[in-house]
Amino acid sequence: MASEPADIVLDLVGEKLRRLTATPSDQFNIFKVPDVLRKLNEKAYEPEMLAIGPYHHGKEQLLAFEEHKTRYLKKLLERTRIPLSDYVMAMRALEERARKCYGGSTSLNRDEFVQMMLLDGCFIVEVIRKFRLKHLRGDDDPNFKLGWMLPSIARDMILLENQLPFFVIWKLFIMTDMPSDSRNESFLLMILRFFNGILPGKGCRRDIVYQVDVYPINEIKHLVHLIHENWLPSPAGVEAYRNNATNNSYWSFIGSATEIQEAGIHFRKVGVLKDDSLFDIKFENGVMKMPSLEIGDATETILQNFIAYEQCSQDLNLKHVIDYVEFLNCLINSSKDAELLRRRGIIENLLGDDEVIATLLNKLCDGVVLGEKFYYREADGDHMADGLEDRWKERFLRKNLGRICFSILFLRKSIVFLHYHLMKLKKNIHRGWNPTKSPNHKISKWLQLMLILTAQLSPDQPSEPRRRSEDSTTARRVATAADSDRGLDTRLRRGREADGDILTALGDLGVGDLSFVGCGGWRSFVSVRVNEIGLGIRLDWFLH
């Protein structure tokens, strides 16, 4: 009896292991968005009109669009005159391979899965083809008659969870291709042009669009993957990133747009050339040049799905969408930052409120784990972060140079002043001079300090008997000079006349107090505080 539960456990664990072996993780390329991202904005990952693939198939709010898919299949059959059975057989041959591409379990049986592949795949092929070949559109096709429908369709087709494996789409395109039509063009080129209309900025670089035919078909996982691989920064930026990009510790250095402007950096909108894209932000000669970003209803959805794709893909080296959004997140911390970039033409706000823009961009990267490298650290030739730091340093020096120079000058004059009077005081004490009874309070304060310092001016550390003997000698000299106050006052007046310019300068500067900190042997420490400029100086003065 004791061995029976062990056998059941062995069977259960063995079945789990067999399933893992049958579905290797490298085939999982159509992900469900992780809960940590989904819960922040669930609507950004949900289709609004049509379901593609098994994850959202059969949802009640999306069933109405199934009729459009069926109508597109009917038109396709009429045009190609290929029997429906040929399409079904082709999809059945791909069903098992396609099912393994989905990371989550699906509730569709084999027949339902094949039907889903056929209807969804034919619709994708036909809507993209009709977008480029207008003569294939019917007069009653609402997808092209109603201006709002096509952007909504494209928006749903770019969702990470709303994908078919690309080999399914490619098979249906090959079966329905019309090579005799001179207006026909590369299917990959059609796809990029179809989605360029909704991508932020100007979409994929034009040089990439016309070279997309060289992209290996068997390496394309799905539509999101194809677009991401071609919606790239400039070749020069990508090359610099791969060679020089550093870790993301530099992200925290980038300040907000208003702070950067206060540091003397200017923002300028730049046009997108054929080999540039939205991601090509450059810092040159104190000017940050940025392409314009139009923010509308679909912008948040598109960016969040590409962020989720970069977050879930382990084999991606360049995560430029996350870096770009995080860069904007650093620049825009408040509505004032959003307003500044909008006035410069860098942000085109179709939502109407700068506060909405700031909130939208600040939450885009919530829950995202940043990559090991930061594209905007080394992607431009002028080292943006270093340039900003240099500008802040330059502005600080320009603003405080006068104060710094004044402080150095004051320190120099103070050293000269103290050295002069210490030497004179040392000489006068040996003549029997007692400064403690000076009628001038301020001068007395200075001289009392000098007396204490002078008392320590012994190059050797004497033994206790010798120290007591010297102290007695000093005391006798002070006592002998107790009645010489008038002579003392005269000598002080002459000293002030000899160094009047220094005393006047210090008086004008407002010396607050001169406090004795400590002394020992040949070294004395004097702490000086100047009230007017709030300058604190610790003066290490070596007396020889």
Secondary structure per residue as TSV (DSSP state, phi and psi in degrees):
chain	resnum	aa	ss	phi	psi
A	1	M	-	360.0	-32.8
A	2	A	T	-71.2	-23.7
A	3	S	H	-84.1	-17.4
A	4	E	H	-63.9	-46.3
A	5	P	H	-60.7	-34.5
A	6	A	H	-64.4	-38.2
A	7	D	H	-66.2	-39.5
A	8	I	H	-64.5	-44.2
A	9	V	H	-62.1	-40.9
A	10	L	H	-60.1	-42.1
A	11	D	H	-66.2	-42.0
A	12	L	H	-65.3	-46.1
A	13	V	H	-67.1	-38.9
A	14	G	H	-61.2	-38.8
A	15	E	H	-65.5	-40.1
A	16	K	H	-61.7	-42.0
A	17	L	H	-65.7	-38.7
A	18	R	H	-65.5	-37.5
A	19	R	H	-65.0	-40.3
A	20	L	H	-64.0	-38.4
A	21	T	H	-68.1	-34.9
A	22	A	H	-75.7	-22.2
A	23	T	S	-128.5	80.6
A	24	P	-	-62.3	149.3
A	25	S	G	-66.0	-23.3
A	26	D	G	-72.2	-9.7
A	27	Q	G	-89.4	-15.3
A	28	F	-	-74.4	103.1
A	29	N	-	-131.6	0.0
A	30	I	B	-115.6	99.8
A	31	F	-	-92.9	157.3
A	32	K	-	-90.1	139.2
A	33	V	-	-64.2	131.6
A	34	P	-	-58.2	147.4
A	35	D	H	-59.7	-32.2
A	36	V	H	-63.5	-27.5
A	37	L	H	-91.3	-40.8
A	38	R	H	-62.1	-41.3
A	39	K	T	-67.5	-19.4
A	40	L	T	-74.4	-33.1
A	41	N	-	-161.1	80.4
A	42	E	G	-63.4	-32.6
A	43	K	G	-64.1	-26.8
A	44	A	G	-67.6	-17.4
A	45	Y	G	-111.7	4.4
A	46	E	S	-105.6	132.9
A	47	P	-	-68.3	147.1
A	48	E	S	-101.9	-26.5
A	49	M	S	-122.3	-48.5
A	50	L	-	-133.8	147.3
A	51	A	-	-100.1	133.0
A	52	I	-	-121.4	127.2
A	53	G	S	86.0	-179.8
A	54	P	S	-83.4	-20.4
A	55	Y	T	-63.0	-37.9
A	56	H	T	-115.8	10.4
A	57	H	T	-64.9	134.7
A	58	G	T	86.2	1.4
A	59	K	-	-67.0	138.5
A	60	E	G	-59.6	-41.3
A	61	Q	G	-71.3	-9.3
A	62	L	G	-109.0	-1.9
A	63	L	G	-68.1	-29.3
A	64	A	G	-61.4	-30.4
A	65	F	G	-77.8	-14.2
A	66	E	H	-59.2	-29.4
A	67	E	H	-65.6	-37.0
A	68	H	H	-63.6	-39.8
A	69	K	H	-62.8	-44.3
A	70	T	H	-64.3	-39.6
A	71	R	H	-64.8	-38.7
A	72	Y	H	-65.4	-38.7
A	73	L	H	-64.3	-41.2
A	74	K	H	-62.0	-45.5
A	75	K	H	-62.6	-37.0
A	76	L	H	-65.7	-43.8
A	77	L	H	-62.9	-39.1
A	78	E	H	-67.0	-36.6
A	79	R	H	-77.6	-41.7
A	80	T	H	-87.4	-24.4
A	81	R	-	57.6	31.5
A	82	I	-	-95.3	131.8
A	83	P	-	-59.8	145.8
A	84	L	H	-58.3	-35.2
A	85	S	H	-60.5	-32.1
A	86	D	H	-66.1	-40.0
A	87	Y	H	-65.7	-42.5
A	88	V	H	-63.1	-44.7
A	89	M	H	-62.3	-39.6
A	90	A	H	-63.6	-39.4
A	91	M	H	-72.0	-36.6
A	92	R	H	-63.0	-35.0
A	93	A	H	-67.4	-23.8
A	94	L	H	-102.3	-3.7
A	95	E	H	-59.7	-48.4
A	96	E	H	-65.1	-43.6
A	97	R	H	-64.2	-40.2
A	98	A	H	-67.9	-39.3
A	99	R	H	-61.3	-33.5
A	100	K	T	-71.2	-13.4
A	101	C	T	-76.8	-14.1
A	102	Y	B	-97.1	128.1
A	103	G	S	-72.0	-30.6
A	104	G	S	-98.6	156.0
A	105	S	-	-69.8	148.1
A	106	T	-	-115.1	150.4
A	107	S	-	-91.6	0.5
A	108	L	-	-84.2	135.0
A	109	N	-	-77.4	-176.8
A	110	R	H	-63.9	-45.8
A	111	D	H	-64.1	-42.7
A	112	E	H	-65.2	-37.2
A	113	F	H	-66.3	-42.6
A	114	V	H	-64.8	-41.0
A	115	Q	H	-62.3	-42.3
A	116	M	H	-61.2	-45.4
A	117	M	H	-58.6	-44.0
A	118	L	H	-67.4	-50.1
A	119	L	H	-67.5	-45.6
A	120	D	H	-68.1	-42.4
A	121	G	H	-66.2	-43.5
A	122	C	H	-64.2	-37.7
A	123	F	H	-64.1	-44.1
A	124	I	H	-60.4	-47.5
A	125	V	H	-61.1	-45.0
A	126	E	H	-72.8	-40.6
A	127	V	H	-67.7	-35.9
A	128	I	H	-70.6	-41.5
A	129	R	H	-64.6	-43.6
A	130	K	H	-68.2	-27.2
A	131	F	H	-61.7	-37.4
A	132	R	H	-90.9	-33.4
A	133	L	-	-109.6	91.3
A	134	K	G	-64.5	-27.0
A	135	H	G	-68.9	-12.8
A	136	L	G	-86.2	-12.0
A	137	R	S	-75.1	141.5
A	138	G	-	-83.7	156.9
A	139	D	T	-66.9	-21.7
A	140	D	T	-108.8	20.0
A	141	D	-	-81.3	107.9
A	142	P	H	-67.9	-22.3
A	143	N	H	-62.5	-27.3
A	144	F	H	-110.8	-16.9
A	145	K	H	-80.1	-37.4
A	146	L	S	-93.5	118.5
A	147	G	T	-61.5	-25.6
A	148	W	T	-85.8	-16.4
A	149	M	H	-74.6	-43.6
A	150	L	H	-63.0	-45.3
A	151	P	H	-59.8	-35.4
A	152	S	H	-68.7	-38.4
A	153	I	H	-64.2	-46.4
A	154	A	H	-62.2	-38.1
A	155	R	H	-60.9	-43.8
A	156	D	H	-70.9	-31.8
A	157	M	H	-74.3	-13.6
A	158	I	T	-100.0	3.8
A	159	L	-	-72.6	141.3
A	160	L	T	-63.3	-36.8
A	161	E	T	-85.8	-1.6
A	162	N	S	-113.3	56.3
A	163	Q	-	-127.7	151.5
A	164	L	-	-109.3	149.1
A	165	P	-	-56.1	139.5
A	166	F	H	-66.9	-28.0
A	167	F	H	-65.3	-25.6
A	168	V	H	-70.3	-47.5
A	169	I	H	-62.3	-42.9
A	170	W	H	-64.5	-39.8
A	171	K	H	-60.9	-43.8
A	172	L	H	-69.1	-34.2
A	173	F	H	-66.0	-43.5
A	174	I	H	-63.0	-40.1
A	175	M	H	-66.4	-28.3
A	176	T	T	-109.5	11.5
A	177	D	-	-66.7	150.7
A	178	M	-	-124.9	78.2
A	179	P	T	-64.8	-20.2
A	180	S	T	-76.1	-13.6
A	181	D	-	-81.6	114.8
A	182	S	T	-66.8	-19.7
A	183	R	T	-84.8	-4.1
A	184	N	-	-70.3	152.5
A	185	E	-	-144.9	176.5
A	186	S	-	-55.3	136.9
A	187	F	H	-65.2	-38.6
A	188	L	H	-63.9	-38.5
A	189	L	H	-64.7	-40.2
A	190	M	H	-59.4	-42.7
A	191	I	H	-62.5	-48.4
A	192	L	H	-63.2	-40.0
A	193	R	H	-69.1	-33.3
A	194	F	H	-62.7	-44.3
A	195	F	H	-87.8	-14.5
A	196	N	H	-58.5	-27.6
A	197	G	T	-68.3	-21.4
A	198	I	T	-113.7	-10.4
A	199	L	S	-69.5	139.7
A	200	P	S	-59.0	149.7
A	201	G	T	76.6	-144.4
A	202	K	T	-100.7	13.5
A	203	G	-	78.5	-153.2
A	204	C	S	-68.5	149.5
A	205	R	-	-59.4	141.8
A	206	R	H	-65.8	-33.1
A	207	D	H	-67.3	-31.5
A	208	I	H	-73.2	-41.9
A	209	V	H	-55.3	-42.2
A	210	Y	T	-82.6	-6.0
A	211	Q	T	-112.1	8.4
A	212	V	G	-66.5	-21.0
A	213	D	G	-62.6	-22.6
A	214	V	G	-82.1	-5.1
A	215	Y	S	-70.0	131.2
A	216	P	-	-65.1	121.3
A	217	I	G	-62.0	-39.5
A	218	N	G	-71.7	-8.6
A	219	E	G	-95.4	-8.0
A	220	I	-	-80.5	125.5
A	221	K	-	-86.7	-46.0
A	222	H	S	-165.7	-177.5
A	223	L	H	-65.0	-41.1
A	224	V	H	-61.3	-41.0
A	225	H	H	-62.7	-45.2
A	226	L	H	-61.0	-45.7
A	227	I	H	-66.2	-43.6
A	228	H	H	-61.8	-38.4
A	229	E	H	-71.2	-14.6
A	230	N	H	-117.1	-10.1
A	231	W	S	-93.9	78.1
A	232	L	-	-121.7	162.6
A	233	P	-	-68.0	179.1
A	234	S	-	-64.3	155.5
A	235	P	H	-56.7	-39.2
A	236	A	H	-63.7	-40.3
A	237	G	H	-66.5	-41.9
A	238	V	H	-63.7	-41.9
A	239	E	H	-65.0	-43.0
A	240	A	H	-63.6	-38.4
A	241	Y	H	-62.1	-46.3
A	242	R	H	-67.3	-29.8
A	243	N	H	-89.7	-34.4
A	244	N	H	-126.0	-9.5
A	245	A	-	-59.4	140.6
A	246	T	-	-109.5	177.6
A	247	N	B	-71.0	169.4
A	248	N	G	-80.0	12.7
A	249	S	G	-65.6	-17.6
A	250	Y	G	-80.9	-9.4
A	251	W	G	-61.6	-36.8
A	252	S	G	-69.5	-13.1
A	253	F	G	-75.8	-31.2
A	254	I	-	-67.6	124.2
A	255	G	-	-89.7	-179.4
A	256	S	-	-74.3	167.0
A	257	A	H	-60.9	-41.8
A	258	T	H	-67.6	-37.4
A	259	E	H	-66.5	-41.0
A	260	I	H	-65.2	-40.2
A	261	Q	H	-65.1	-39.4
A	262	E	H	-64.5	-25.6
A	263	A	T	-80.7	0.5
A	264	G	T	98.1	6.1
A	265	I	-	-88.8	135.6
A	266	H	E	-106.2	146.7
A	267	F	E	-102.9	139.4
A	268	R	E	-142.6	132.3
A	269	K	E	-75.6	135.6
A	270	V	E	-125.4	149.9
A	271	G	-	-76.0	158.7
A	272	V	-	-98.0	117.3
A	273	L	-	-83.8	179.9
A	274	K	T	-65.0	-28.7
A	275	D	T	-107.2	17.3
A	276	D	-	-113.7	169.1
A	277	S	-	-150.5	-175.9
A	278	L	T	-56.7	-29.8
A	279	F	T	-84.9	-1.9
A	280	D	-	-89.3	83.2
A	281	I	-	-97.0	127.8
A	282	K	E	-125.0	144.9
A	283	F	E	-118.5	110.5
A	284	E	E	-137.4	125.1
A	285	N	T	53.0	43.9
A	286	G	T	76.6	14.4
A	287	V	E	-125.0	127.5
A	288	M	E	-94.1	114.3
A	289	K	E	-101.3	121.7
A	290	M	E	-132.2	134.7
A	291	P	E	-66.9	157.7
A	292	S	-	-75.9	138.9
A	293	L	E	-116.3	117.1
A	294	E	E	-90.6	122.1
A	295	I	E	-108.8	111.2
A	296	G	-	-124.7	-159.6
A	297	D	T	-64.8	-35.0
A	298	A	T	-94.5	-6.9
A	299	T	H	-60.8	-46.3
A	300	E	H	-61.5	-43.7
A	301	T	H	-61.3	-46.2
A	302	I	H	-63.6	-48.7
A	303	L	H	-63.8	-40.3
A	304	Q	H	-68.2	-33.6
A	305	N	H	-72.3	-36.0
A	306	F	H	-70.6	-34.5
A	307	I	H	-62.7	-44.5
A	308	A	H	-62.9	-38.6
A	309	Y	H	-63.9	-45.6
A	310	E	H	-64.8	-34.8
A	311	Q	H	-69.4	-35.9
A	312	C	H	-88.1	-15.9
A	313	S	-	-91.9	121.1
A	314	Q	T	-84.4	-19.2
A	315	D	T	-97.3	10.1
A	316	L	-	-87.3	129.0
A	317	N	S	-90.3	-43.8
A	318	L	-	-99.9	112.5
A	319	K	-	-110.7	68.5
A	320	H	H	-74.6	-26.7
A	321	V	H	-68.7	-45.5
A	322	I	H	-60.1	-44.4
A	323	D	H	-62.8	-41.1
A	324	Y	H	-65.3	-46.3
A	325	V	H	-66.5	-38.0
A	326	E	H	-67.2	-35.3
A	327	F	H	-61.9	-45.0
A	328	L	H	-64.0	-36.6
A	329	N	H	-62.1	-36.5
A	330	C	H	-69.3	-40.9
A	331	L	H	-69.2	-36.2
A	332	I	-	-112.1	100.6
A	333	N	S	-106.4	-12.7
A	334	S	S	-154.2	173.8
A	335	S	H	-63.9	-27.7
A	336	K	H	-65.5	-38.7
A	337	D	H	-65.5	-43.6
A	338	A	H	-62.9	-39.2
A	339	E	H	-64.8	-41.9
A	340	L	H	-59.6	-47.5
A	341	L	H	-69.8	-31.6
A	342	R	H	-67.2	-41.7
A	343	R	H	-66.5	-26.7
A	344	R	T	-84.0	-3.2
A	345	G	T	82.8	5.3
A	346	I	S	-79.2	-35.0
A	347	I	E	-108.9	124.6
A	348	E	E	-104.2	104.6
A	349	N	E	-90.7	105.2
A	350	L	S	-93.3	-1.0
A	351	L	S	-93.5	-13.8
A	352	G	S	91.5	-11.9
A	353	D	-	-136.4	125.6
A	354	D	H	-65.2	-33.7
A	355	E	H	-64.5	-36.9
A	356	V	H	-63.3	-41.7
A	357	I	H	-62.5	-46.0
A	358	A	H	-61.1	-45.1
A	359	T	H	-63.9	-43.1
A	360	L	H	-59.7	-49.7
A	361	L	H	-71.5	-31.5
A	362	N	H	-69.2	-26.9
A	363	K	H	-99.1	-3.4
A	364	L	T	-62.7	-37.0
A	365	C	T	-98.7	12.0
A	366	D	T	-62.3	133.3
A	367	G	T	80.4	1.7
A	368	V	-	-93.9	134.5
A	369	V	-	-89.1	120.3
A	370	L	-	-70.2	151.3
A	371	G	-	-71.3	169.7
A	372	E	S	-72.2	-24.1
A	373	K	B	-121.0	153.9
A	374	F	-	-116.9	115.7
A	375	Y	H	-60.1	-39.6
A	376	Y	H	-85.4	10.7
A	377	R	H	-81.4	-46.8
A	378	E	H	-123.8	2.8
A	379	A	S	-67.9	-25.5
A	380	D	S	-106.7	158.3
A	381	G	T	-68.5	-22.7
A	382	D	T	-95.7	7.5
A	383	H	-	54.3	81.9
A	384	M	H	-53.5	-47.3
A	385	A	H	-63.9	-42.3
A	386	D	H	-64.0	-38.5
A	387	G	H	-63.8	-42.1
A	388	L	H	-64.1	-42.0
A	389	E	H	-63.2	-42.4
A	390	D	H	-62.4	-39.5
A	391	R	H	-65.0	-41.0
A	392	W	H	-64.9	-40.4
A	393	K	H	-63.4	-43.8
A	394	E	H	-61.2	-42.7
A	395	R	H	-66.3	-39.2
A	396	F	H	-62.6	-44.9
A	397	L	H	-65.8	-39.8
A	398	R	H	-63.5	-36.4
A	399	K	H	-77.2	-32.2
A	400	N	H	-115.1	8.4
A	401	L	H	-60.7	-43.6
A	402	G	H	-59.3	-42.1
A	403	R	H	-66.7	-40.0
A	404	I	H	-64.5	-47.7
A	405	C	H	-61.7	-41.2
A	406	F	H	-62.0	-40.8
A	407	S	H	-63.9	-41.5
A	408	I	H	-63.9	-43.3
A	409	L	H	-62.5	-43.2
A	410	F	H	-62.3	-42.4
A	411	L	H	-62.2	-42.4
A	412	R	H	-63.1	-46.9
A	413	K	H	-65.5	-34.2
A	414	S	H	-64.8	-41.4
A	415	I	H	-63.6	-44.1
A	416	V	H	-61.1	-44.3
A	417	F	H	-61.7	-48.0
A	418	L	H	-65.9	-42.2
A	419	H	H	-62.9	-41.8
A	420	Y	H	-60.4	-49.0
A	421	H	H	-75.9	-29.0
A	422	L	H	-66.5	-43.0
A	423	M	H	-64.0	-41.7
A	424	K	H	-67.9	-38.3
A	425	L	H	-67.2	-40.4
A	426	K	H	-59.1	-42.4
A	427	K	H	-66.0	-41.2
A	428	N	H	-69.8	-34.7
A	429	I	H	-63.9	-38.6
A	430	H	T	-66.0	-17.6
A	431	R	T	-90.6	3.6
A	432	G	T	90.8	30.7
A	433	W	-	-92.4	132.5
A	434	N	-	-112.3	107.6
A	435	P	G	-87.0	-3.0
A	436	T	G	-73.5	-13.3
A	437	K	G	-108.4	24.0
A	438	S	-	-67.5	133.6
A	439	P	S	-70.1	-18.7
A	440	N	-	-86.7	112.2
A	441	H	H	-64.0	-46.9
A	442	K	H	-64.7	-45.6
A	443	I	H	-64.6	-39.8
A	444	S	H	-58.7	-39.7
A	445	K	H	-63.6	-43.5
A	446	W	H	-61.5	-46.5
A	447	L	H	-71.8	-32.8
A	448	Q	H	-61.0	-40.7
A	449	L	H	-64.1	-44.8
A	450	M	H	-61.1	-36.0
A	451	L	H	-62.9	-42.4
A	452	I	H	-64.5	-42.3
A	453	L	H	-65.6	-41.7
A	454	T	H	-65.6	-32.4
A	455	A	T	-63.2	-18.6
A	456	Q	T	-97.6	2.5
A	457	L	-	-80.9	63.9
A	458	S	-	-117.9	123.3
A	459	P	S	-68.4	-24.6
A	460	D	S	-113.2	159.6
A	461	Q	-	-93.3	103.2
A	462	P	-	-72.5	159.3
A	463	S	-	-73.8	167.6
A	464	E	H	-60.3	-44.3
A	465	P	H	-61.5	-44.3
A	466	R	H	-64.2	-37.9
A	467	R	H	-61.8	-44.1
A	468	R	H	-65.7	-36.1
A	469	S	H	-65.4	-43.8
A	470	E	H	-65.8	-38.8
A	471	D	H	-61.3	-39.9
A	472	S	H	-64.9	-41.1
A	473	T	H	-62.0	-44.6
A	474	T	H	-61.9	-41.8
A	475	A	H	-63.1	-40.9
A	476	R	H	-63.8	-40.0
A	477	R	H	-64.9	-40.2
A	478	V	H	-64.6	-40.5
A	479	A	H	-66.5	-40.0
A	480	T	H	-61.5	-32.1
A	481	A	T	-93.2	15.8
A	482	A	T	-67.5	-25.0
A	483	D	T	-103.1	19.8
A	484	S	-	-107.5	33.5
A	485	D	H	-62.5	-38.7
A	486	R	H	-66.3	-42.9
A	487	G	H	-63.1	-37.5
A	488	L	H	-60.2	-45.8
A	489	D	H	-61.2	-39.2
A	490	T	H	-64.0	-44.6
A	491	R	H	-66.7	-35.2
A	492	L	H	-65.2	-39.8
A	493	R	H	-63.4	-40.7
A	494	R	H	-65.4	-38.3
A	495	G	H	-63.6	-38.2
A	496	R	H	-67.3	-38.4
A	497	E	H	-64.7	-37.4
A	498	A	H	-68.9	-29.2
A	499	D	T	-123.0	35.2
A	500	G	H	-61.9	-35.2
A	501	D	H	-65.0	-36.5
A	502	I	H	-69.2	-45.1
A	503	L	H	-61.9	-41.5
A	504	T	H	-62.2	-43.0
A	505	A	H	-62.9	-43.5
A	506	L	H	-67.0	-36.6
A	507	G	H	-64.4	-41.7
A	508	D	H	-64.8	-33.0
A	509	L	H	-75.9	-18.5
A	510	G	T	78.2	62.1
A	511	V	E	-64.9	120.6
A	512	G	E	-75.2	-63.4
A	513	D	E	-155.4	158.5
A	514	L	E	-122.1	107.2
A	515	S	E	-112.4	138.0
A	516	F	E	-80.0	128.4
A	517	V	E	-101.0	-46.8
A	518	G	E	175.4	160.2
A	519	C	E	-150.9	159.5
A	520	G	E	-169.1	126.4
A	521	G	T	60.4	-127.3
A	522	W	T	-89.4	-6.7
A	523	R	E	-106.6	135.8
A	524	S	E	-128.1	139.6
A	525	F	E	-110.3	126.7
A	526	V	E	-122.8	129.6
A	527	S	E	-103.2	122.9
A	528	V	E	-117.0	132.2
A	529	R	E	-124.9	128.2
A	530	V	E	-108.6	116.5
A	531	N	T	-66.0	-39.2
A	532	E	T	-60.6	-40.5
A	533	I	T	-111.2	3.4
A	534	G	T	62.0	36.6
A	535	L	E	-99.0	126.6
A	536	G	E	-105.1	128.1
A	537	I	E	-128.2	131.8
A	538	R	E	-105.8	119.0
A	539	L	E	-103.9	110.4
A	540	D	E	-90.6	106.6
A	541	W	E	-113.0	118.9
A	542	F	E	-95.9	120.0
A	543	L	-	-101.4	124.4
A	544	H	-	-114.8	360.0
